[in-house]
Amino acid sequence: MADAVASKRLAGDRRDYGGENVAPQNEERREHDGWTVNTLRETMRDELDSMRRDQETEARNLHELFQVQFAAMQTLLNERYETQTKAQVVAFAAAAEAVATALSSAKEATNKAEFNAGARFDQFRIESQGQIKVVADKLDAEVKRIGELTSTISAAGGRVVGVSETQTSARLDNGQLLAVLGFFVALVAVASQFWP
């Protein structure tokens, strides 16, 4: 309590000289529990200087720590970037190789398919030519038979021979012959479109 009273009394006696609170000269010699105004002022300045130095040291340490952490982060990001770049280069190279392999395989498959289709077409053409030859031979035989029938009709000189059943049978034979002849002509026309 005595300290509080003394500090109020000293605070009331202080005057402002040049921006600093300074006690009058006669007060500097008064002592209160071993403290004088000058010693108190010096102690306070020392404390403030010490606190300022501590803060500056702490600020420098924080700045250095930040610089170290920033450098470490930068190094980490650079390494990550390099790793990702290398991985992308490898991935792109693998993708390019896979595409080239797929294109090569597709080309080979297309060539094989074309070769097989050509072979099947040649086989079909050969088989069809054989079948056309058989049909053509039958057609020639039917044409020969028609020729014989025509000559028989001409030899008869328009005379009617036989009964009405024979006439009906001859008409059916001629109609069937013409139908078969038309079928073979159509077959030859269709087959000629497939072979040059």
Buried (B, 14 or more C-beta within 10 A) or exposed (E): EEEEEBEEEBEEEBEEEEEEEBBEEEBBEBEBEEBBBEEBBEEEEEEEEEEEEEEEEEEEEEEEEEEEEEEEEEEEEEEEEEEEEEEEEEEEEEEEEEEEEEEEEEEEEEEEEEEEEEEEEEEEBEEBBEEBEEBBEEBEEBEEEBEEBEEEBEEEEEEEEEEEEEEEEBEEEBEEBEEEBEEBEEBEEEBEEEEE
